[in-house]
C-alpha cells in the first residue's frame, strides 16, 4: 500500500506504515456492535446494540470518554423492527359435565 495523502484523508498524515495508518484512522471513533434479535416474537419491537467511543491500543480497542468522539456522528443504539405478522388462534378448554339440580 502506498502512502495515504492528506487530500484523501483529512484526519490522517502521510505514512507508509500500516500501524501508523491504523492509529490515525482509529484514534477516537465510535464503535458499534451488531443489533440483537428483535424484542417482539411477532409484530413490532425494538432492536438494541452497544455504541461506544473508543481508540486503538495496539491490536485492541479501549473505551474512552464520550467527549472524545464527535456526538454528531454517533450511530443509533436502537431501531424499530418488525417480525412476522401476529396471528391468533382459537383456544378452548374441555367441556364439563352437565349437572342438574332438582328441588
C-alpha positions in Angstrom: 0.0 0.0 0.0 1.3 3.4 -0.9 1.2 6.5 1.4 -2.1 8.0 2.3 -2.2 11.6 1.0 -3.7 14.5 3.0 -6.3 15.1 0.3 -7.6 11.5 0.7 -8.0 11.6 4.5 -8.3 15.0 6.2 -7.5 13.5 9.7 -4.6 11.3 8.5 -0.9 12.2 7.9 1.1 10.8 5.0 2.6 7.4 6.1 3.9 4.2 4.7 3.2 2.3 8.0 0.0 0.2 8.3 0.3 0.7 12.1 0.6 4.4 11.8 -2.4 4.4 9.4 -4.5 2.3 11.9 -3.6 4.7 14.7 -4.5 7.8 12.6 -7.9 6.4 11.5 -8.8 4.8 14.7 -7.6 7.5 17.1 -11.1 8.4 18.5 -14.1 6.9 16.8 -17.5 5.4 17.7 -17.5 1.7 17.7 -20.7 -0.3 17.2 -21.8 -3.8 17.8 -24.4 -5.7 15.8 -28.1 -5.4 16.7 -29.6 -8.0 18.9 -32.7 -10.0 18.0 -36.0 -8.1 17.8 -37.7 -7.8 21.2 -41.0 -9.0 19.7 -41.7 -12.6 18.6 -44.3 -11.2 16.3 -45.4 -7.7 15.2 -43.3 -4.6 16.1 -40.5 -4.4 18.6 -37.1 -2.8 19.2 -33.5 -3.9 18.4 -30.6 -2.6 20.5 -26.9 -2.6 20.2 -23.9 -1.2 22.1 -22.3 2.0 20.8 -19.2 3.4 22.5 -16.3 5.8 21.9 -13.0 4.1 21.7 -9.5 4.3 20.4 -7.0 1.8 19.1 -4.4 0.5 21.6 -2.1 -2.0 19.8 -4.4 -4.7 18.5 -7.2 -3.9 21.0 -9.8 -1.2 21.2 -10.2 0.6 24.6 -13.2 2.6 25.7 -12.6 6.3 26.2 -14.9 9.2 27.4 -17.8 10.0 25.0 -16.4 13.6 24.9 -13.5 12.3 22.8 -15.9 11.4 19.9 -18.0 13.7 17.8 -21.5 13.4 19.1 -22.9 14.4 15.6 -21.5 11.1 14.2 -22.7 8.8 17.0 -24.6 5.9 15.4 -28.1 5.0 16.7 -28.2 2.4 19.6 -31.7 1.2 18.8 -34.0 0.8 15.9 -37.6 -0.3 15.3 -38.0 -3.9 13.9 -40.9 -5.8 12.6 -41.1 -9.6 12.6 -43.8 -11.8 11.2 -47.4 -10.7 11.5 -49.0 -11.8 14.7 -51.8 -14.3 14.1 -54.1 -15.5 16.9 -55.5 -19.0 17.2 -58.7 -20.1 19.0 -58.1 -22.0 22.2 -60.8 -23.9 24.1 -60.8 -25.8 27.3 -62.6 -29.2 27.7 -66.3 -29.4 28.0 -67.5 -30.0 31.6 -70.1 -32.4 32.8 -73.7 -31.3 32.9 -75.0 -31.3 36.4 -78.8 -31.0 37.0 -80.2 -30.0 40.4 -83.8 -30.8 41.3 -85.5 -29.3 44.3 
